[in-house]
Amino acid sequence: MENTPSVGKPISRLEGHLKVTGSAKYAGEYQADDLLYGYVVNSTVTKGKIKSIDTSEVKKIAGVIEVFTHENKPSTAWFDFQYADMDAPPGTVFKLLKDNDIKYNGQPIALVVADTFELARYAATKLDIVYEQEDFETDLKTNLEKSRDPKKGLASMLKPPPPKPTGDFDQEYENSFIKTDSHFSHGTEHHNPMEMYASTVIYEGKDKLKIYDKTQGTINSQMYVANVFGLKMKNVQVIAPFVGGGFGSGLRPQHQLFMAVMASLALKRNVRITLDRAQMYMIGHRPPTLQQTKFGADKDGKVNAIYHKATGETSRFEDYVEIVVNWANMLYPAENTLLEHEIVPLDVYSPLDMRAPGGSTGMHAIEVTMDEIAYQLNIDPVELRLINYSETDKSSDKEFSSKELRNCYLQGAEKFGWNQRNPEPRSMKRGNKLVGYGMATGMWDANRLLGRAEAIITPDGKVEIKSAVTDIGTGTLTIMTQIAADELGLPIEDITFSHADSKMPFAPIQGGSFTTATVGPAVQNACQALNEKLFKLARKLKDSVLSDAKFKEVQFRNGWISLKNNAETKISIKDVLASTEGKSVKTTNSAMPNPLTYGKKARAVHSAVFVEVEVDEELGMIEVKRAVTAVAAGKIINPKTAESQVLGGMIWGISKALHEETILDHQFGKYMNANLGEYHIPVHADIHDLEVLFVEENDQFVNDLGVKGVGEIGGVGMPPAITNAIFHATGKRIYDLPIHFDRLL
């Protein structure tokens, strides 16, 4: 009996045709009877108080239903913890329309609700608002004396603080043969997914709501709405089957969700709110961060002293912090370390996790510093990393559950043609272009959380798997279907994966590259439990050939239950289902890491990135001509969707290195380029030859599937590899991102 497994096959996205034909519906596209439209009004000052909001003239406009401000906002929860969410940092969660205080530029201060979106938007411009302005501080670089250690709290469970110092960094650094002392910075970045932030709230009566939301966690939004508005959880349903990009922007409940729910409950009507592109810049960002590294190495290239400090931006009300400085000692086993991370509270909205938060920032400084050491010692950058290679995470003294980074270096270098590099800076040319080769290491956590899934098989042999998890474009729907098909021994066409509905079994927010490792094992367990039920029914059949068999002795293949050692002794699953008298068979199961053993090993996904750049010698224009990323991420469920994830991360790495930055005018405390015309991101002409290579890695510890996430790893190594390639091309070492041509003139 031939079995053709689905896992490992490059299956195209099962929902792909819906997206490319425009049939997929997003949060702002669901229709409802008598739908009202809301438009959010944002503060035009950065700090102060609202002295008055005159809504009288606006309310006279035909078609305007209501204007909500802090003066007439319906009652909401009192306690701070009721406003928290799965990704909330320590501090006091910002409460919309709580009072007349202005805490940052663009803060939502009113909501106009009207019969049409255009009318609501027009009416919003007619509000008469008087402010009392106060002095504000928005510049990280001029407020460094106000930096402090971030508060510890529950958030430190997922974002651990820097490890304590080890050895004697100062003495070892001073005695080192090679000493580096480098300062790095990168500017603010915003998520900018294609889909606008939107919520469509359907009022179903008696404080019961159905919500179509732009979110990366349906249950997260459900919990937030229920807690803030005092509703029963069962009366709040959040649905998000299609998400047009997330990148972290939907990890926390967005402003329009609160506003739309508030208006719907108050008016007992269906309400939709869609934020425009400029308003999307008011909800979270990757914080601008300053870094300093001081590495000491011996004459053979062994790094023996590591100092890494990061100072990042946060809001006045929440202590947002990223894992920036922890990575160096996880990669390179120096005995003497000093790692510090501080934050500066400013008059801005809280930063928000953005694809590879902290890792994208920290790895840039670490890997550029390693490149500096390589050039000072005249050691090949790949060889330097192999000299400092370790099978353990020195910062925790734990062995890695698996680590095929060495093969990433070797296979990636061979694929790229690294041996063709002339190590001398400014030595390689192509016409009037300087050519540079650069490389860097990438690293990201391989974590998992609690997840649940339900498996239902109907009398006709069709299976539905249910989980509340979202699919933000990563291919989750497809790979969960593949996992279920293999566990049940059924063709993929017989499996439907239903997801992104808060009424389905629990799943956490989709982020951190932990979704497959979290929900995948839950799907696996639910299917195994379903198999056990089917097997028990098979044993009870009259004259069953499996009556004396044990579950561990059978296999499920191609719609049959058979003995492993005698495939011809079998029973059709359809025959089993015929005995259920038309009833479906279903199971619900959980999967979570064993708290007693999961922390005993370090768990990470690794990459090696190789980049070729061309720099116009006269104009300083930079092009990334080609790049190879070799990734070790355990078992790859679907090479096509996984490659797509890594390619997307590589493109974002190009964006971070060369294009992307939000400019804050500190005179006004306002972002000046809150649009896709002036917020530069790569276009087709900027992207050339990108290749992804998956290095075989077997990991039986991380989870039963042996999978690690790939959502973040594609981006973390690209910025330093590009930076290092630019140095090789030009001989100029640039420490600030993004790198524009003027820095090379």
ABEGO torsion letter per residue (X at the ends): XBBBBABGBBBBBAAAAAAAAGABBBAAABBBBGBBBBBBBBBABABEBBABBBAAAAAABBGBABBBBAAABBBBBABAAAABBAABBBEBBBBBGABABBABBGBBABBBBBABAAAAAAAAAABBBBBBBBBBBABAAAAAAABBBBBBEAAAAABBBBBBBBEBAAAAAAABABBBBBBBBBBBBBAGBABBBBBBBBBAEGGBBBBBBBBABAAAAAAAAAAAAGBBAAABBBBBABBBEAGGAAABBBAAAAAAAAAAAAAGBBBBBBBBAAAAAABEBBBBBBBBBBBBBBAAGBBABBBBBBBBBBBAABBBBBBAAAAAAAABBBABBBBBBBBBBBBBBBBBBBBGBGAAAAAAAAAAAAAAAAAAAGBBAAAAAAAABBABBAAAGBBBABBAAAAAAAAAAAAAGAAABBABBGABBBEABBBBBBBBBBBBBBBBBBBBBBBBBBAAGBBBBBBABBBAGAGAAAAAAAAAAAAAGBBAAABBBBBGBAABBBBBBBBGGAAAAAAAAAAAAAAAAAAAAAAAAAAABBGBAAAABBAAABBBBGGBBBBAABAABBBBAAAAAAAAGGBBBBBBBBBBBBAAAAAABBBBBBBBBBBBBBBBAAAGBBBBABBBBBBBAEBBABAAAAAAAAAAAAAAAAAAAAABBBBBBAAAGBBABBBAAABBBBBAAABBBBBBBBBBBBBAAABAAGBBBAAAAAAAAAAAAAAAAAAAAAGBBBABOBBBAAAAX
